[in-house]
Amino acid sequence: MVWSWFLLRLLIGLSILTVLFLSQRFWYRALWRVTGHWGRTTLRVGVRLLYLSGWLLIIATLADNLRQDHGRLLSNHSPVTTFAGLWFLSALFGYLAIKFVHGIEWLWHRFHKPAPQDTSKLPAHRIDLEDIVPDPSRRTFFRTASVVAGAAPFLGVMYGFAAERLRYELHRVEIPINNLPAALDGLQIVQISDIHLSAYMTRESVRRAVDMANEVGADLAVVTGDLITGMHDSMWECVEEVRQLRAPLGVYGCNGNHEIYARAEDLAERLYRQAGMKLLRRENAIIHYKGAQLNLIGVDYQRERGPSGRKQQMLPNFDPLVRRDMPNILLSHNPNTFNRAAELGKASLLHLFRRDNIAARRRAKAGGHKQHKLGKDPLQLGGSFVFAPGNKDLFAHISQTFGDNASPEALLAAISR
């Protein structure tokens, strides 16, 4: 075990728990301080008892979650569980926002030096007033800023839960691929990811997303992981909705990190198979489309570090899944794996006898280029990519052999779009 990694995770966990405790203590004290000025004892005691009852309910909910699926008292999608999560989130960020304003106020006191005034010409009552209220506008500003900063996270969480989480959008992205077979040009793939069926994402909401995906009329449908959030969420219900996806070439998927957390990787694979879909787990499927072929590869969630904290290679023993004679598409929940996947394009000495390789060597020689020395991995192939703001792919060229590079004209045309 890497002790530095373990201690770092322990420190992060303790820090989060400490901040959560401090935030709850802050709001507890704030409520007691505010209600302490209320004249009506019944109202003051009632509000405090209501707050304490809510707190006990939240604690009971957390304890119930720790029991996993053994005799739980609350259902998976209980509104109490939803309320507990929303409260902790909004209370935490409200506390941090208020402390941020207090920090700015402290810095103002620390470094701001008011200009000295000549009090010899002021009346006596003005001198006393300056001593009592040094800067009333500043005090009002910071007090108001604290109230706004504390209320904003609560309002934001309420808006996000009530409206924003249900506002689905469909993004159309055209992915240019160099040397793509003409038959595959125009192939449409619809992707759904990070469904997270839970108390915050109901089955009806998933159904609406699936209906939107079906309206695209895509040729192939893929679901790239995180069907559920935790082990208490129903994988069966989510798969029952996902199976309504309609695509002539089929529905494929891969596991995400939350399937690992919920220990539901095997369950997801079994339910996919029963629903007539295919969950790819370090395997590939050949997709036939208009006489051409496409290699679809899927992997489970790829961790960058093992349980002991040591770095580990992503996509180990992955090369046999890659086909050199057709385009490859990788389904992976972790986007960092695509950097690793791009490294796996390797040639062999037999590439020296390929026609495209011979033509590439002739072009290089005619251009005056020479091979001075071999690198660390001379068989490693590369690629050329052009990206734009907004995570848009403008151009992609994966080298198929030595000297198979994107032309300057193609790169310039992509940049000038």
C-alpha positions in Angstrom: 0.0 0.0 0.0 1.2 3.5 -0.8 0.9 5.2 2.6 1.1 8.7 1.2 -2.0 8.0 -1.0 -3.8 6.5 1.9 -3.0 9.4 4.2 -4.1 11.9 1.5 -7.5 10.2 1.1 -7.8 10.0 4.9 -7.0 13.7 5.2 -9.5 14.6 2.5 -12.2 12.5 4.2 -11.6 14.0 7.6 -11.6 17.5 6.1 -14.9 17.0 4.4 -16.5 15.6 7.6 -15.1 18.5 9.6 -16.5 21.1 7.2 -19.9 19.3 7.3 -19.9 19.4 11.1 -18.9 23.0 11.2 -21.6 23.9 8.6 -24.3 22.2 10.6 -23.2 23.7 13.9 -23.2 27.1 12.2 -26.8 26.9 11.1 -27.8 25.4 14.4 -26.4 28.4 16.3 -27.8 30.8 13.7 -31.3 29.4 14.3 -31.0 29.6 18.0 -29.7 33.2 17.8 -32.5 34.4 15.5 -35.3 32.7 17.4 -33.9 34.0 20.7 -35.3 37.5 19.8 -38.8 36.3 19.2 -41.3 37.4 21.8 -43.7 34.5 21.5 -42.4 31.5 23.4 -44.7 29.0 21.6 -43.4 30.1 18.2 -39.8 30.1 19.3 -40.0 26.6 20.9 -42.1 25.2 17.9 -39.5 26.3 15.3 -36.7 24.9 17.4 -38.4 21.6 17.9 -39.2 21.4 14.2 -35.5 21.9 13.4 -34.4 19.3 15.9 -37.0 16.8 14.5 -35.7 17.4 11.0 -32.2 16.7 12.2 -33.2 13.5 14.0 -35.0 12.4 10.8 -31.9 13.1 8.7 -29.7 11.1 11.1 -32.1 8.2 11.0 -32.1 8.3 7.2 -28.3 8.2 7.2 -28.2 5.3 9.6 -30.8 3.5 7.5 -28.6 3.9 4.4 -25.7 2.3 6.2 -27.8 -0.8 6.7 -27.7 -1.4 2.9 -30.5 -3.7 1.8 -30.9 -5.6 5.1 -34.2 -4.6 6.7 -34.2 -1.0 5.5 -37.0 1.2 6.7 -37.1 3.7 3.9 -37.5 3.0 0.2 -34.8 3.8 -2.3 -36.6 6.9 -3.6 -37.9 8.2 -0.3 -38.5 12.0 -0.2 -36.8 12.0 3.2 -33.6 10.8 1.6 -33.9 13.4 -1.1 -34.4 16.2 1.5 -31.4 15.0 3.5 -29.1 15.2 0.5 -30.4 18.7 -0.5 -30.1 20.0 3.0 -26.5 18.9 3.5 -25.5 20.2 0.1 -27.1 23.7 0.4 -26.1 24.1 4.1 -22.5 23.3 3.2 -22.2 25.7 0.4 -24.2 28.4 2.2 -21.8 28.1 5.2 -18.7 28.3 2.9 -20.2 31.3 1.1 -20.8 33.2 4.3 -17.3 32.4 5.6 -15.9 33.7 2.3 -17.7 37.0 2.8 -16.4 37.1 6.4 -12.9 36.5 5.1 -13.2 39.4 2.8 -14.4 41.6 5.6 -11.5 40.5 7.8 -9.0 41.4 5.0 -10.7 44.8 4.7 -10.2 45.5 8.4 -6.7 44.2 8.2 -5.4 46.2 5.3 -7.7 49.1 4.9 -6.5 52.2 6.8 -9.1 55.0 7.0 -7.8 58.4 6.3 -7.2 60.4 9.5 -9.6 63.2 10.1 -9.1 66.5 11.8 -11.6 66.3 14.7 -10.7 69.6 16.2 -13.2 71.3 14.0 -16.0 68.8 14.5 -18.8 69.2 17.1 -18.6 67.0 20.2 -21.6 64.9 19.2 -20.0 64.2 15.8 -16.8 63.0 17.5 -18.8 60.5 19.6 -20.7 59.4 16.6 -17.5 58.6 14.7 -16.3 56.5 17.6 -19.6 54.5 17.8 -20.3 53.9 14.1 -17.0 54.1 12.2 -18.3 53.0 8.9 -22.1 52.2 8.8 -22.2 51.8 5.1 -19.5 49.2 5.1 -21.1 47.2 8.0 -24.4 47.3 6.1 -22.7 46.1 2.9 -21.0 43.1 4.5 -24.1 42.2 6.5 -26.2 42.2 3.4 -23.6 40.3 1.4 -23.6 37.6 4.1 -27.3 37.2 3.9 -27.2 37.0 0.1 -24.3 34.6 0.1 -26.0 32.3 2.7 -29.3 32.3 0.8 -27.9 31.8 -2.7 -27.0 28.1 -2.3 -30.4 27.2 -0.9 -32.1 29.0 -3.8 -29.8 27.4 -6.3 -30.3 23.9 -5.0 -34.1 24.4 -4.9 -34.1 25.6 -8.5 -31.7 22.9 -9.7 -33.9 20.2 -8.1 -37.2 21.6 -9.2 -36.4 22.7 -12.7 -32.8 22.5 -14.0 -32.4 18.7 -13.5 -35.4 18.1 -15.8 -34.3 20.4 -18.6 -32.8 17.9 -21.0 -30.9 19.0 -24.1 -29.9 17.1 -27.2 -26.5 18.0 -28.6 -25.6 17.1 -32.1 -21.9 16.6 -32.8 -20.3 15.8 -36.1 -17.1 13.9 -35.7 -14.8 14.0 -38.8 -12.7 10.9 -39.2 -10.0 10.7 -41.9 -10.0 7.8 -44.2 -13.5 6.9 -43.2 -15.1 4.4 -45.6 -17.7 6.1 -47.8 -20.4 3.7 -46.6 -20.0 4.8 -43.0 -20.2 8.5 -43.8 -23.4 9.8 -42.2 -23.8 7.0 -39.7 -25.7 8.3 -36.7 -25.0 7.2 -33.1 -27.1 8.4 -30.2 -25.4 8.3 -26.8 -26.9 8.5 -23.3 -24.6 8.6 -20.3 -24.8 9.2 -16.5 -28.4 8.4 -16.0 -28.0 8.0 -12.2 -31.5 6.6 -11.5 -32.1 7.6 -7.9 -34.3 9.8 -5.7 -33.2 12.8 -7.9 -33.8 11.0 -11.2 -37.0 9.1 -11.4 -37.9 6.3 -13.8 -40.3 8.7 -15.5 -37.5 11.2 -16.1 -35.3 8.4 -17.6 -38.2 7.5 -19.9 -38.4 11.0 -21.2 -34.7 11.0 -22.0 -35.1 7.7 -23.9 -38.0 9.1 -25.9 -35.8 12.1 -26.9 -33.1 9.8 -28.0 -35.5 7.7 -30.1 -36.7 10.9 -31.8 -33.2 11.2 -33.3 -33.7 8.1 -35.4 -30.1 7.1 -35.0 -28.6 3.9 -36.5 -26.8 2.8 -33.3 -27.5 3.6 -29.6 -24.9 3.4 -26.9 -25.2 3.9 -23.1 -21.9 4.7 -21.5 -22.3 3.9 -17.8 -23.6 5.1 -14.5 -27.1 3.8 -14.8 -27.6 4.2 -11.1 -26.1 6.1 -8.2 -25.8 3.7 -5.4 -26.5 0.1 -4.3 -30.0 1.1 -3.1 -31.1 2.2 -6.6 -32.9 -0.3 -8.9 -30.7 -1.4 -11.8 -33.7 -3.4 -13.1 -35.9 -0.3 -13.4 -33.2 1.6 -15.2 -32.5 -1.2 -17.7 -36.3 -1.6 -18.3 -36.3 2.0 -19.5 -33.1 1.8 -21.5 -34.3 -1.2 -23.3 -36.9 1.1 -25.0 -34.1 2.6 -27.1 -34.7 1.9 -30.8 -31.8 1.6 -33.2 -31.5 -0.7 -36.2 -27.9 -1.7 -35.4 -28.6 -2.4 -31.8 -28.1 -1.0 -28.3 -24.7 -1.4 -26.6 -23.2 -0.1 -23.4 -20.4 -0.1 -20.9 -20.1 0.1 -17.1 -19.3 3.3 -15.2 -17.7 3.9 -11.8 -21.1 3.9 -10.0 -21.7 0.3 -11.1 -18.5 -0.4 -9.2 -19.6 1.5 -6.1 -23.0 -0.4 -6.2 -21.3 -3.7 -7.0 -23.7 -4.1 -9.9 -21.3 -4.7 -12.9 -22.3 -8.4 -13.3 -26.0 -7.5 -12.7 -26.0 -4.9 -15.4 -24.5 -7.3 -17.8 -27.1 -9.9 -17.1 -30.0 -7.5 -17.3 -28.7 -6.1 -20.6 -28.5 -9.6 -22.0 -32.0 -10.4 -20.9 -33.3 -7.2 -22.5 -31.7 -8.0 -25.8 -28.9 -5.5 -25.5 -25.2 -6.0 -25.2 -22.9 -4.6 -22.4 -19.4 -4.7 -23.7 -16.9 -5.6 -20.9 -13.4 -5.7 -22.4 -14.8 -7.1 -25.7 -15.7 -5.9 -29.1 -18.6 -6.2 -31.5 -18.4 -5.9 -35.3 -21.1 -3.5 -36.6 -22.2 -4.0 -40.3 -23.6 -1.0 -42.1 -24.2 -0.7 -45.8 -21.5 -3.2 -46.7 -18.9 -1.6 -44.4 -17.8 -2.6 -40.9 -17.2 -0.8 -37.7 -15.4 -2.2 -34.6 -17.2 -1.2 -31.4 -15.2 -1.8 -28.2 -16.4 -1.5 -24.7 -14.6 -1.6 -21.3 -15.5 -1.4 -17.7 -14.6 1.8 -15.8 -10.8 2.2 -16.0 -9.2 3.3 -12.7 -6.1 5.3 -12.8 -5.0 4.0 -9.3 -5.5 0.7 -7.7 -7.0 0.1 -4.2 -3.5 0.5 -2.7 -3.1 3.9 -4.3 -0.5 2.8 -6.8 -0.8 4.1 -10.4 -1.9 1.5 -12.8 -2.0 1.3 -16.6 -5.4 1.8 -18.1 -6.6 -0.5 -20.8 -4.1 -3.2 -20.1 -4.0 -6.0 -22.8 -6.3 -3.9 -24.9 -4.5 -4.1 -28.2 -6.1 -7.4 -29.4 -9.5 -5.8 -29.4 -8.4 -3.1 -31.9 -8.9 -3.8 -35.6 -6.5 -2.3 -38.1 -8.7 -2.9 -41.1 -11.7 -0.8 -40.0 -12.6 2.2 -37.8 -12.7 1.6 -34.1 -15.0 3.2 -31.6 -14.3 2.9 -27.8 -17.0 3.0 -25.2 -15.5 4.0 -21.9 -16.9 6.0 -19.0 -13.6 7.5 -18.0 -12.6 10.0 -20.7 -8.9 9.7 -19.6 -8.8 6.3 -21.3 -9.0 7.8 -24.7 -5.5 9.2 -24.4 -4.3 5.8 -23.6 -6.4 4.3 -26.5 -4.8 6.6 -29.0 -1.3 5.3 -27.9 -2.3 1.8 -28.8 -2.2 2.3 -32.5 1.1 0.5 -33.3 2.5 -0.7 -36.6 4.8 -3.7 -37.4 7.6 -4.3 -39.7 5.1 -5.8 -42.2 3.8 -2.2 -42.6 6.9 -1.5 -44.7 5.4 -3.6 -47.5 2.0 -1.8 -47.5 1.2 0.3 -50.6 0.2 3.3 -48.5 3.4 3.0 -46.5 5.6 2.9 -49.6 3.7 5.9 -51.0 4.2 7.8 -47.8 8.0 7.1 -47.8 8.2 8.3 -51.3 6.5 11.6 -50.4 8.8 12.1 -47.5 11.9 11.4 -49.6 10.7 13.8 -52.3 10.1 16.4 -49.7 13.7 16.1 -48.4 12.8 14.4 -45.1 15.2 11.8 -43.6 14.9 9.5 -40.6 17.7 10.6 -38.3 17.2 8.3 -35.3 14.6 6.0 -33.9 12.5 7.0 -30.9 11.8 5.0 -27.7 9.0 3.1 -29.5 9.6 3.2 -33.2 6.4 1.2 -33.9 4.1 3.7 -32.1 1.6 5.4 -34.4 0.2 8.8 -33.8 -2.5 11.1 -34.9 -3.6 14.7 -35.6 -6.5 16.4 -33.8 -8.0 19.9 -33.9 -10.3 20.9 -31.0 -12.4 24.0 -30.5 -13.8 25.7 -27.4 -16.9 24.0 -26.1 -15.2 20.5 -26.4 -16.0 20.4 -30.1 -14.0 18.1 -32.3 -13.1 19.8 -35.6 -10.7 17.3 -37.1 -9.3 13.8 -36.3 -6.7 11.8 -38.2 -5.4 8.5 -36.7 -2.3 7.2 -38.5 -2.8 3.8 -39.9 0.9 3.2 -40.9 4.3 4.9 -40.9 4.1 8.3 -42.6 0.3 8.4 -42.6 0.0 12.0 -41.4 -2.7 14.6 -41.9 -2.1 16.9 -44.8 -1.4 20.6 -43.9 -4.3 21.6 -46.2 -6.7 19.5 -44.1 -5.4 20.9 -40.8 -5.6 24.5 -42.1 -9.1 23.9 -43.4 -10.2 22.6 -40.0 -8.7 25.5 -38.1 -10.3 28.1 -40.5 -13.8 26.7 -39.8 
